[in-house]
């Protein structure tokens, strides 16, 4: 067998095995006869106990990959919803405006990934979660946003609560 063909078979087998048995998968809904699915995963925030996000995204089937010819890429579309599922304990998180990435999953062989970034909104005392695709070039505007307000919840800050920043002009400060 030709070495390139052997490499292609190994790559397809590895991707197939990687897609099987995701322990965070909540469910999967078939959307057409070719086997394309929308998968839903539960993502616990690794630095914040008591917050869980549910992320849904499109998984292309083998038949779709065969008919479309683009073997190594899934669409960037996703949806995200996060909620408090109990008392919240905030660990060591970034309070910078750029936030920090809490989840990453490849959506192509090399260049594209689906990510979830957490940003702390100190003016409104809320956790903002952004699901987005990241690519080397031609970035995508496809995104989804979810907010977990911390006001009125049982929240413990392990390193002490950050001092609230004044609200940005035009924004609403919820008290």
C-alpha positions, 0 to 999 in steps of 0.5 A: 500500500502506498505510504500516503494512502496508509497515512490517510487511513490511519488519520481517518481511523484516529478521527473516528475513534476520537469522535466516539464516546465523548463522556461530556456528550449530553445528546445528539440529534440527527438533522438529515438522512446523511447522518449529520448531527447536532451534538450537545456537550456539558462543560463544567467551568474548570475554575468555577464550581457551580457553573455548567455550560451546554454547548451545541455544534454541528458534526458532519457525517462520513457521507457528507464529507464524501459528497462535499469533498472537504474531509477535514473541516466541520462548520463553525456554527455553535450555540451556548447556554450557561447557568448556575447549578448550585452554590458558586465557588470562584477560583483563580480566574482572569479579570482582564477584559480578554478573559480566558479560554475554558474549552477548545475542540478542533473543527478541522485537521489543523487550522480551525477550533471551536472555543469557549472563553470566559470573561468577568464583567466586574461592572455588572458582577457577571460571568460572560461566556462566548463560544466562537470559532478561531482560525489562522486566517479569515476569522468567523463572526459566528458566535454565541453568548451566555451570561451568568449574573452573580448578584443574588447567588450564593457566591464564594471567591477563593481569592477575595472578590474583585473590586467592582469597576464603574459601569461603562457609560451607556451600560446598565449596572444591576444591583 
